[in-house]
Amino acid sequence: MRKSIFNFLFLLPLFMMTACGQSNNKQNTTQNKTMENVISKPENPYYSNTDTTKLNISDAEWKKVLSPDLYAVAREANTERAFTGTMWNSETKGTYYCAACGLKLFRSNQKFTSSCGWPSFFEQENKNSVVFEKDNSFGMQRIEALCGRCNSHLGHLFDDGPEPTGKRYCMNAISLDFVPDGTVAQNNKANLETIVLGGGCYWCVEAVYENLDGVEKVVSGFAGGKVANPSYEEVCTGTTGAAEVVEITYDKTKTNLDEIFKVFFTVHDPTTLNRQGADVGTQYRSVIFYKNEEQKKAAENIIAELNSNSVYSSKIVTTLEPFEAFYKAKDYHQNYYQNNKNQPYCEMVIQPKLEKFEKVFKDRLKKK
């Protein structure tokens, strides 16, 4: 998974205990980081300009998400032709990132124009951004330079660079992404993605996600089943096959699928079949309607992780169903908690869920 799940696995049992009415005086903390990508690569789920967590991804998986040219250099240590493009002699101020995983590698003030025809630097961004291994290929003794996060091949290190280091980081341009200074990630449609989730009553799930930083919009409605555009009353009969769900629109530069799913598996019980508390029926089933393979795989990964670590006393019964259509519920169902805080259901059912969410994810709440 793109982020370490250790803290989440540690905190979730604490949440489950307090949700069952047991006291817990320990303060919950979370290490979730705000994602602030300046480069968007939705086809590459491992790419992040802020996450420095080490990656251990197979070459087979990298081959699925990298272009053939980048894969040949990054994972097979090929070398591109010299004088490729303009990066080798560019003097534009900015930042250079690993093209495979997004790690920050160099700044433009660490770069110099050499005659070798490849982008050259005399110093790396920090001691962990680039790592090194001996390379005795082709009958030569060289020092290979690798990305400190994903271990992708970048180029080689030589001792013929300028002062103050005397080093020359000879990099393949295709291994680098460059962002000029002053470029700001734009919060536009290209950064937005939607996911449809069902975790019992949609009023509860909606109230939680409306407070998560990075979530742009939450809409309550219905998905699944055999009836087009069903009414609330029809869904409540349990005969349509539809589930109460929320459609979450989120900014991929501020949050990600991992965090969306961590919240999901924290605020409802995924081990009770067709039931959440007193709400019983297939319309209250725990379900993820995936829109693409990335969403499906991320869901499969976190479910497998939770089951293997026995976070719950029973196996997770959350179903993964291909998304077909979402039908918005009537207006009085939207923002239900915000508009009806004094109603008994809101006070007794929604408010406790919201309070637990705010404790576990306190560093990820929207600023009010």
C-alpha positions in Angstrom: 0.0 0.0 0.0 1.1 3.6 -0.7 1.3 4.5 3.0 2.2 2.4 6.1 -1.0 1.1 7.7 0.7 0.4 11.0 -0.8 3.4 12.9 -4.2 2.7 11.4 -4.2 -0.9 12.5 -3.1 0.2 16.0 -5.8 2.8 16.4 -8.7 0.9 14.9 -9.1 -1.6 17.8 -9.1 1.3 20.2 -11.9 2.9 18.2 -13.9 -0.3 18.2 -13.6 -0.6 22.0 -14.8 2.9 22.7 -17.5 2.5 20.1 -18.8 -0.4 22.2 -19.1 1.7 25.3 -15.8 0.9 27.0 -13.8 3.8 28.4 -10.3 4.6 27.0 -8.3 7.4 28.5 -5.5 7.2 26.0 -5.4 9.9 23.4 -5.6 8.7 19.8 -3.2 10.0 17.3 -2.7 9.6 13.6 0.3 10.2 11.3 -1.7 10.8 8.1 -0.1 13.4 5.9 -1.8 15.9 3.7 -1.0 15.1 0.1 0.1 18.1 -1.9 1.2 16.7 -5.2 2.4 19.3 -7.7 2.3 16.6 -10.4 -0.7 14.5 -11.0 -0.2 10.9 -12.3 -3.5 9.1 -11.7 -2.3 6.1 -13.6 0.5 5.6 -11.1 -0.9 4.9 -7.5 2.6 5.0 -6.0 3.4 8.5 -7.2 3.6 11.2 -4.5 5.6 14.4 -4.2 5.3 14.4 -0.4 5.2 10.8 0.8 8.8 9.6 1.6 7.7 6.1 2.7 10.0 3.4 1.2 8.4 1.4 -1.6 8.8 -2.3 -2.2 7.0 -2.8 -5.5 7.7 -5.7 -7.9 9.0 -5.0 -11.4 5.8 -6.6 -12.7 3.7 -4.0 -10.9 6.0 -1.2 -12.1 5.6 -2.4 -15.6 1.8 -1.8 -15.3 2.1 1.8 -14.3 5.2 3.2 -16.0 5.6 4.0 -19.7 7.8 1.5 -21.6 10.6 4.0 -22.0 10.6 5.0 -18.3 10.4 1.4 -17.3 13.4 0.5 -19.4 15.6 3.1 -17.7 14.1 3.0 -14.1 13.7 -0.7 -13.7 16.1 -2.2 -16.2 18.9 0.4 -15.9 19.0 1.3 -19.5 20.6 4.6 -20.6 18.8 7.1 -22.8 20.7 8.9 -25.6 22.8 11.9 -24.7 21.5 15.3 -25.4 17.9 14.1 -25.3 15.5 17.1 -25.0 16.5 20.4 -23.3 16.7 19.3 -19.7 20.5 18.7 -19.9 21.3 22.4 -20.5 18.2 24.0 -18.9 18.8 26.8 -16.4 15.1 27.2 -15.4 14.8 27.4 -11.6 12.7 24.7 -10.1 12.6 21.2 -8.5 13.4 17.8 -10.0 11.5 14.7 -8.8 11.8 11.0 -9.5 9.6 10.3 -12.5 8.7 6.8 -11.2 7.6 7.6 -7.6 7.6 11.4 -7.2 10.3 11.8 -4.6 12.1 15.2 -4.5 15.7 14.6 -5.7 17.4 17.9 -6.7 16.9 21.6 -6.8 18.0 23.7 -9.8 20.6 25.5 -7.7 22.4 22.1 -7.4 22.5 21.7 -11.2 25.2 22.6 -13.7 25.6 22.3 -17.4 28.1 19.7 -18.4 29.3 18.6 -21.8 28.2 15.0 -21.2 24.7 15.6 -22.7 22.7 14.4 -19.6 21.2 16.5 -16.7 24.1 16.9 -14.2 24.0 17.9 -10.5 26.8 18.4 -8.0 24.6 17.7 -4.9 21.4 15.9 -4.0 18.4 17.4 -2.2 19.1 15.5 1.0 21.1 12.5 2.2 18.1 10.2 1.6 16.9 11.4 -1.8 19.5 9.4 -3.7 21.2 6.2 -2.7 24.1 4.3 -4.3 25.3 0.8 -5.3 28.4 -0.5 -7.1 27.9 -1.1 -10.8 30.4 -3.4 -12.5 28.5 -3.9 -15.7 30.0 -3.6 -19.2 33.5 -4.2 -17.8 33.5 -0.8 -15.9 33.5 0.1 -12.3 30.9 2.8 -11.6 28.6 4.0 -8.9 25.0 3.6 -9.7 22.6 6.3 -8.4 19.1 5.1 -7.4 16.0 6.9 -6.1 16.0 6.7 -2.3 12.3 5.9 -2.1 11.6 3.4 -5.0 15.1 2.2 -5.8 14.6 3.1 -9.5 17.7 3.7 -11.6 18.5 7.3 -12.1 22.1 7.3 -13.6 25.6 7.3 -12.2 27.8 9.3 -9.8 31.2 10.5 -10.9 34.1 12.4 -9.3 34.6 15.0 -12.0 32.0 17.6 -10.9 32.4 21.3 -9.8 33.0 22.6 -6.3 32.0 22.4 -3.5 31.4 18.7 -3.8 33.5 17.7 -6.8 30.7 15.2 -7.7 28.7 14.8 -10.9 25.3 13.2 -10.6 24.8 12.1 -14.3 21.1 11.5 -14.6 18.8 10.2 -17.3 16.3 13.0 -18.2 13.5 10.5 -18.5 14.0 9.5 -14.9 13.3 13.1 -13.8 10.1 15.2 -13.5 10.7 18.9 -13.4 8.4 21.6 -11.9 9.4 25.3 -12.3 9.3 27.5 -9.3 6.0 29.3 -8.9 4.0 26.3 -10.2 1.1 25.6 -7.8 -1.1 22.5 -8.0 -4.4 23.6 -9.3 -7.5 22.4 -7.6 -9.3 21.6 -10.8 -11.3 18.8 -12.4 -8.2 16.9 -13.3 -7.4 16.4 -9.6 -10.9 15.3 -8.6 -12.1 11.7 -8.4 -15.2 10.0 -7.0 -15.8 6.8 -5.1 -19.2 5.4 -4.0 -19.4 3.7 -0.6 -22.1 2.1 1.5 -21.7 1.7 5.2 -25.2 1.6 6.7 -27.4 4.7 6.9 -26.1 7.2 4.4 -26.8 10.1 6.8 -24.0 8.7 9.1 -21.4 8.2 6.4 -22.1 11.6 4.8 -21.7 13.4 8.1 -18.2 11.9 8.6 -16.8 12.5 5.1 -18.0 16.1 5.0 -15.4 16.8 7.7 -12.4 15.1 6.0 -9.9 17.4 4.5 -9.6 16.9 0.8 -13.2 15.9 0.3 -14.9 18.4 -2.0 -18.5 17.0 -1.9 -20.5 14.2 -0.4 -23.9 13.3 -1.9 -26.3 10.7 -0.4 -28.1 8.3 -2.7 -28.4 4.8 -4.0 -26.4 2.3 -6.1 -26.6 -1.3 -7.0 -29.8 -3.3 -7.5 -32.2 -3.8 -10.3 -34.4 -0.7 -10.1 -33.4 2.5 -11.9 -33.7 5.7 -9.8 -35.4 4.0 -6.9 -37.2 6.1 -4.2 -36.1 6.1 -0.6 -39.3 4.2 0.3 -38.7 1.6 -2.4 -35.1 1.0 -1.1 -36.3 0.7 2.5 -38.4 -2.4 1.5 -35.2 -4.2 0.8 -36.6 -5.6 -2.5 -34.7 -3.4 -5.0 -31.2 -4.7 -4.3 -30.0 -1.1 -4.0 -27.9 0.1 -1.1 -27.8 3.4 0.7 -24.5 5.0 -0.3 -22.6 8.2 -0.5 -20.8 9.5 -3.6 -17.6 11.1 -2.4 -15.7 13.6 -4.6 -12.2 14.2 -3.4 -9.1 16.1 -4.4 -6.3 13.7 -5.1 -3.7 16.3 -4.2 -5.1 16.5 -0.6 -6.2 12.9 0.2 -6.2 9.5 -1.5 -7.9 6.2 -1.7 -6.0 4.7 1.2 -7.2 7.5 3.6 -10.8 7.3 2.2 -10.9 3.6 2.9 -9.2 3.9 6.3 -12.0 6.3 7.4 -14.6 3.9 5.9 -13.4 0.9 7.9 -13.2 3.0 11.0 -16.7 4.5 11.2 -18.8 1.4 10.5 -18.7 -2.3 11.3 -17.7 -4.2 8.1 -18.2 -7.6 9.7 -22.0 -7.6 10.1 -23.8 -8.9 7.0 -26.6 -6.6 5.8 -26.7 -4.7 9.1 -25.4 -1.7 10.9 -26.7 -1.5 14.5 -30.5 -1.4 14.4 -30.5 -0.8 10.6 -31.1 -4.2 9.0 -31.5 -5.2 5.4 -29.4 -5.5 2.2 -29.9 -1.7 1.7 -27.5 -1.3 4.7 -24.8 -3.7 3.5 -21.2 -2.8 3.7 -20.2 -2.2 0.0 -17.6 -0.5 -2.2 -18.7 0.3 -5.7 -15.4 0.5 -7.6 -15.1 2.5 -10.8 -11.8 1.2 -12.0 -9.1 -1.3 -11.3 -7.2 1.1 -9.1 -10.1 1.5 -6.7 -10.8 -2.3 -6.7 -7.2 -3.1 -6.0 -6.9 -0.5 -3.2 -10.0 -1.9 -1.6 -8.8 -5.5 -1.9 -5.5 -4.5 -0.3 -6.9 -2.9 2.8 -9.4 -5.6 3.4 -6.7 -8.2 3.1 -4.5 -6.2 5.5 -7.3 -5.9 8.1 -8.2 -9.5 7.9 -4.5 -10.7 8.1 -4.0 -8.6 11.2 -7.2 -9.8 12.8 -8.3 -6.2 13.5 -11.9 -7.5 13.9 -13.0 -10.6 15.7 -14.8 -11.7 12.6 -13.9 -11.6 8.9 -14.9 -8.6 6.8 -18.0 -9.1 4.7 -17.7 -5.8 2.7 -18.6 -6.6 -0.9 -16.8 -5.1 -3.9 -19.2 -4.4 -6.7 -18.6 -2.8 -10.1 -20.1 0.7 -10.3 -23.0 1.1 -12.7 -25.0 4.0 -11.7 -25.6 6.4 -8.8 -29.0 7.9 -8.0 -29.1 11.0 -5.8 -31.6 10.9 -2.9 -34.1 13.7 -2.5 -32.8 17.1 -1.1 -34.1 16.5 2.4 -31.6 13.6 2.7 -28.6 15.8 1.8 -26.6 17.3 4.7 -29.1 15.6 7.0 -27.0 15.7 10.1 -26.1 19.4 9.7 -29.8 20.3 9.2 -31.2 18.0 11.9 -28.6 17.9 14.8 -31.3 17.9 17.5 -33.2 14.9 16.1 -32.9 11.8 18.3 -31.3 9.7 15.5 -28.6 12.3 15.0 -27.9 12.6 18.7 -27.8 8.9 19.5 -26.4 7.4 16.3 -24.6 9.9 14.1 -23.0 12.1 16.8 -21.1 9.2 18.5 -19.7 8.1 15.1 -18.7 11.7 14.3 -16.9 12.1 17.6 -14.9 8.9 17.2 -13.9 9.9 13.7 -12.8 13.3 14.9 -10.6 11.7 17.6 -8.9 9.2 15.3 -8.4 11.5 12.3 -8.0 14.8 14.3 -5.1 15.9 12.2 -7.1 15.5 9.0 -10.2 17.5 9.8 -11.2 20.4 7.6 -10.3 23.7 9.1 -13.4 25.7 10.0 
